[in-house]
Amino acid sequence: MTNNQKTQEQLSALDDKFKAIGQKTEIHLEGLRWAKPITYWDYIQTDALLGLQIQRTTLPDENVFIMYHQVNELLFKMILWELNQIADEENISTAVFTDKLMRISRYFDMLTSSFVIMKDGMDVEQYLKFRNTLTPASGFQSAQYRLIEFGSTDWVNLIDKRYVDKIQDTTTEEEGLELMYWQAAGKDYATGKKSYLLDQFQKKYSESFVKAMKDYEKTNLWQKFVSLPEDARNDEELIRAMKHYDKTVNVTWVLGHFKTALKYLESTPVPKEATGGSDWKKYMLPKYQRRIFFPELWSAEELERWGEED
């Protein structure tokens, strides 16, 4: 095939494409004639991305803290992108489900291994100074992380273990949201009073959280797994992959976060509290909350030892 024939084929394909959406090919070709060639920095939006690090202090290591959390949020977005592709796929095949699951797991593996950046990448003295300008903000307020949880499991598995027995078939998403495990980071259950940290978080995101709880009811990762053919649900390799994701998110990653916080918050004679004022140990440590995305996949012994380090 000559170059001219290839060009004609391409033009014909473009003509078909634009006709399908009621557009004129010649107008698009004219626009292409005057369009600037794409560059890496324009495509990635490098200047905008590198301009998003706005420090509140003059301490250099605050920039490490900001960038690290921004990288986390970008990875959270990638994870949600994959979760939503699984959720939106009707009659999902085992191959597609497995491929997406492995992508999600790799992203969380990367998040887990990256904690060394935070743990060993900031000067303790600098951190203890600039953290005071962050109060009452907290990493607890990552809405994307909550959406990942809703997209991974039935929301009943995210209920504070003290209140699971209160959940009934008639419990609404709005009522369930008030009993999520992470409410313990900023709520006095005896009085119902919420900290400023939690109150502001819920004012901004409650509506989108309730929507996510409803949207993912039949399309979360667990529900998609149980919809697979029986041979896939019994496949040992796929089960291992599901359990790896579950443990990575709810134990390994959480413990990495906990150890990093421990290094900085207990590095002085008088231990510091979290910037949001939460009881961060009981909120973070998996042995307290014992949140598990896929409890049906774990043995009684594994469930009993949940949250323990290997």
Secondary structure, 3 states (H helix, E strand, C coil): CCHHHHHHHHHHHHHHHHHHCCCCHHHHHHHHHHCCCCCHHHHHCHHHHHCCCCCCCCCCHHHHHHHHHHHHHHHHHHHHHHHHHHHHCCCCCHHHHHHHHHHHHHHHHHHHHCHHHHHHCCCHHHHHHHHHHCCCCCHHHCHHHHHHHHHHCCHHHHECHHHHHHCCCCCCHHHHHCCEHHHHHCECCCCCCECHHHHHHHHHHHHHHHHHHHHCCCCCHHHHHHCCCHHHHCCHHHHHHHHHHHHHHHHHHHHHHHHHHHHHHCCCCCCCCCCCCCCHHHHHCHHHHCCCCCHHHCCHHHHHCCCCCC
